[in-house]
Amino acid sequence: MQLKLRRREDITVASWINDRPITTPEWEVFSQEDSKDDVILLVLIDRKTNNQVKIELKKFTKYENIETTNS
């Protein structure tokens, strides 16, 4: 499956495992947004090393069951 990624110059990402950085805001950010599934795929690329980090964000809505009573 071919990903259609769009460069996101409006987003910077820094990430860590515990206190150890794995990316910095200098990494380029690309995204693919699938609105029908509420999924955002972020691909972070370090152009110096070509290392990549992929992050998938899934949005969901939790609905509460609200009982109504007739008065």
Sequence and secondary structure as in RCSB ss.txt:
>XXXX:A:sequence
MQLKLRRREDITVASWINDRPITTPEWEVFSQEDSKDDVILLVLIDRKTNNQVKIELKKFTKYENIETTNS
>XXXX:A:secstr
     EE TT    EEETTEEEE TTSEEEEEEETTTTEEEEEEEETTTTEEEEEEEE             
